[in-house]
Amino acid sequence: MTAPPIEDGAVLVSQGRITAVGRWSDPGLGGTEPAVDLGDVVLLPGLVNAHCHLDYTHLAGRLRPPRTFPDWIKSILAAKGEWTFSDFAASWLAGASQLVEGGTTTVANIESVPELLADCRSATPLRVHSFLEMTGVRSGRSPAGLLHETCRTIAGLDSGPGGFGLSPHAPYSTTPVLLRLTAELAAVEGWRSTTHVAESEAEFEMFMYRRGPMYDWLEPQRPMEDCGLGSPVQHLERCGLLGPRHLAVHVNYLWHGDAARLARARAHVVHCPKSHSYFGHRRFPRAELEEAGVGLCIGTDSLASTLSHRGVVPRLSVLAELREMMALDATLDPAMALCYATVHGARALGLEGQIGELSPGAHADFFAIPFRGGVSEAAHAVVAHEGPVPVVIIGGRPIHLPQAAECAA
């Protein structure tokens, strides 16, 4: 992802890190033992899923596309209300397994049930960067109290192979005070933050014009003085949340100057193509964002915003997200799409040079798919691959490895 493809390549690994990358014939690579010959494959850095809700995995295909976005929020709240902690845990672990099977090695996950974290994070080889979700509108909790409880949760957890961050859910489900306090705390602790923003037309209308289905639904539940002052992106800027450590998720509806605001703040935008298609949003403004200089990365969102097709239940897959994105945007090159899902995601998480690339010093996180074509066809072949991938290695430890691969003693 950071250099041209290498034919007949080899990666040298020591203590979970990459120490050298080159051709098998290069001095110091060829003949190194023990060695694993993967055969005819494309070997890539592990995929980075920059936005996910693992604990909603078992809602796959259960919720029909809504008439309005608030209708979907009501339906998922109702579905979650029927679940126990065990249901959420099983769903979280199933989603983690699906991601690993598809070549994802790092995920930025939104944690709505923090009681699960200690057990679930230790049960997966994924590098899980947990962003603890906060709302406060429905519960009436004070912003300071929510943040204090979130900090206590993080302090009681082992970071493991990932990290932690803060996730005030969305502008409509939080208060300006919570957004400001989150920005201040994240700056002090050096944490990253993420927010769903400008996801739906209903949210855009609520903040821009004090009208629409979301405004009508929430007016009895929250103060509305923050509405009518500009776009949702402008709202985050006023609250001080936009910045180089912030991941703005969805960003489907922009007002004049919003792309420049995001670029000026050096915020990262996470696009979730299959969720975008499920809701029937307007065309994602990729060109406008990139022309402004905004860094884009890819997320799967949750399977609660997907549909079963011909009886086949959808699964979490970053490659499937890239295929969806390319199907709707013929100008997108597959090599660029893979950058969104590797180096761009790594940059968004503050892990550039550590994940999302095959280079000395990076974590030994990679996956491979069978391939016999030429270098110019490799990126397209990777994006087109469907189903489990045969090789996944995280931190130098094989998670999936084909039986045909031989390790020399």
Residue, then its C-alpha position, 0 to 999 in steps of 0.5 A: m500500500t505504500a510502495p509498488p507491488i513485489e512479485d515473488g515477494a517475501v516478508l520477514v517477521s520477528q516477535g510479531r513485527i515485520t523486519a524486512v520486505g522484498r523479493w524472495s531472492d533478496p539477501g536476507l530473505g531467501g532461505t530464511e528458516p523457518a519459512v512458510d510458502l503460501g504458493d500463488v497468492v496476493l499477500l496484503p496488509g490486514l484490512v482496517n475496518a474504521h467503523c463497526h457495531l459488532d454487537y448488532t451482528h445477529l440483527a443481520g437482515r432483520l430490519r426492513p429499510p424504513r420510510t424515515f431514518p427515525d423509524w429505523i432508530k425506533s426499530i433497532l431500539a425495540a430489537k435491542g430491548e429484547w436482548t440479554f447480555s448473552d445475546f449481545a456477547a454472542s452477536w459481538l463475537a460472531g461479528a469479530s469472527q466474520l471480520v477475521e475470516g474476511g481479512t480484517t485485522t483491526v476494527a474501530n468498534i462502537e461499544s454500546v454494552p461496555e459490560l461485555l468488553a473485558d471478556c469479548r476483547s480477550a476472546t478475539p485475535l482482532r486488534v479492537h479499538s473500542f469507542l465507548e458510546m455515549t448518548g444521554v438524551r433518552s436517559g437524561r444523564s448529565p454529560a459530566g456523569l456520562l464521561h466520568e463513567t466512561c473513564r472508569t470503564i476504560a481505566g478498568l480494562d486491559s488495552g490488549p492489542g487495541g485501544f480506546g476512544l470516545s463515541p458521542h453517538a450523534p449530534y441529534s442524540t447528544t447535547p452540545v455540552l457532551l460534545r464539548l466535554t468529549a473534545e476537551l477530555a480527548a485532547v487531555e488524554g490523547w484519545r480519539s473520538t468518533t461520531h455519526v454525523a450528517e448520516s441522514e436527510a432527516e438529521f440534516e433538516m433538523f439542524m439546518y432548518r428545525r424541521g423534518p421527521m427527526y426534529d418532530w420526533l425529538e422535540p419533546q425529548r431534548p432541547m432544540e436550541d442547537c438546531g437552525l444554526g447550520s449543518p451537522v458538520q458545522h455543529l461539530e465544529r462549533c462544539g470543538l470536536l472536529g480535529p485530526r483525532h476525530l473520525a466523522v462517520h457517514v457524512n452523506y449530506l454536506w452544506h456549502g463549505d462542509a468539506a473544507r471544514l473537515a479538511r481544515a480540521r484534518a478530520h477523517v471521514v468513514h464511509c460505510p457503503k452497504s449501509h449507505s445503499y440500504f437507506g437509499h441516501r443520495r450519492f456519497p460525496r467522495a469527489e467533493l471530500e477528496e478534492a478538499g483534501v479530506g482523508l477517507c476510510i471504510g467501515t462496515d457499520s452494522l448488519a442491522s442496516t443490511l438485507s438478506h438476498r435470496g435467503v443468504v444472511p449478510r456477513l461483515s466484510v470490508l471487501a464486500e463494502l469495497r465492492e459495493m462502493m465500486a459498483l456505485d462509483a465507476t471512477l473508483d480504482p480498486a487500488m485506491a479502494l484498498c488504500y481506504a481500507t488499509v493505510h487510510g484507516a491506519r492513519a485515522l486511528g493514529l497507527e500509520g506505519q504500524i498497521g495497514e501496510l507491509s513495511p519494516g516496523a509494522h505489526a505482522d498483520f496480513f492476509a492472502i487470497p489465491f491469485r495467478g495473474g499479473v501484478s496489474e490485476a492483483a488489486h482487482a482480484v483482491v476486491a473481487h474475492e468473496g467468502p473467507v480468505p485462506v490466510v490471516i496472520i495477526g501479530g505474526r500469529p497464524i489465525h488461518l493458514p492453508q494446510a498446503a503451506e509447509c513450515a521448514a524446520 
